[in-house]
Amino acid sequence: MAGRAVKFGSALKELRIHLCQTSDASKGVRDFVEKFYVPLKQMNPKFPILIRECSGVQPRAWARYGHGKETSVSLTNLQAENVLKEIEKLASKN
């Protein structure tokens, strides 16, 4: 399953993932980065995927679309596979 990745469409302009380096709430996001970041980047080599670590922050994914529209989803206590599913949902929105 580690080779699974998402090809982003033209509607999504940027993806930002915020996580804590040590909290239990961010464990699934850290696992996601370890397992899925490389295949995701290989499928979308020129796409900006920003990983931001900050002590004590709640894990969250932010998606930026055209015309400056942004949306976010909480990734608190999700497992790596569920984080990928949330990213897929963000990538499929218009």
N, C-alpha and C positions, 0 to 999 in steps of 0.2 A: 504494500500500500504506500510505501514511502515514495514511489515514483509518480504518484498521482499529482497532477497539477491542473491549473485552470488557465485557459487562454482568455485574457481580458479583451472585451470589445472596445469599440471606439468611444462609448459613452463615459466610461471610467477614465479619469485623467490622472489620479494619484491615489495611492493607498498608504495610510499611516497606521502603524500598530504601536500602541503604548503598553508597556509592561514594567513590572517590578522585577529586579534581578533575584530577589530572595523570597518573596511572599508565596504562600501556598495558593492564593487566588490566581496567581500568574503562572503556576507550574505548567498548565496545559498550553499556554501561549509560548513559554520557553521550549517545550517539547515540539510545538508546531514549527517554530523557527528552525530547530535542529533537524526535523524530519522533512519539512515541506518547502522551506525557503529556496533551496537550490533548484529543485524542479520547477517551482513557480517562476523564479527568475530566468531559468532556461527557456521557458515557454513565452516569457515576456521580457526579452533582454533589454529593451530600451525604455521599459515602463518604470516610473519612479515608485519603488516600494521602500518606504522609510520605516525603520525599526527604531523606536525611541525607548530607552530604558531610564527609569527614574525611581529612586527609592520611595516606596510607600504608595505609588500611584496604582489606581485600579486599572486592570487590563481592559483595553478598548481598541476597536478598529474604527478608523475614520476613512471614509471614501469621499473624494472630491470629483464632481462631475462638471460638465460644461456650465458656463455662466456663473461660476463660483458656488454652485449648490453643493452642500456637504451634508452627509448623514453619518451617524455612528451607531455602533452596537457594542454592548457590554460583552466582554469575553471572560468575566469573572467565573472561576471554578469550572471552566469548560475543559474537556480533554482535547488533545491536538486534532483529532479527526473532526470534532464539532467546531473547532476554530476554523478549520478549512471550509466546513459547510457554511459558516457565517460569511467568510470571504467570498464564497461562490454566490451567495445571496446578494451581497453588495455589488459584485461584478455584473450580475444579471439585471440590476435596476437601471432604469433610464433616467 
